[in-house]
């Protein structure tokens, strides 16, 4: 399952999974830097940045925005 980073503050990271469920976790649960829009997967007890899925979703969002705002 994938988790999208909804927002990040000083102490917490808010995640939303593919089913639409959300969870808020403390930052120490994450290795490295995470930012809003990143897509993570949970493997072997930790959240890992999935760069391919992040890029694919950002590209899809950009396509949808382009279609929405085309004249």
Secondary structure, 3 states (H helix, E strand, C coil): CEEEEEEECCCEEEEEECCCCEEEEEHHHECCCCCCCCEEEEECCEEEECHHHHHHHHHHHHHHHHHHHCC
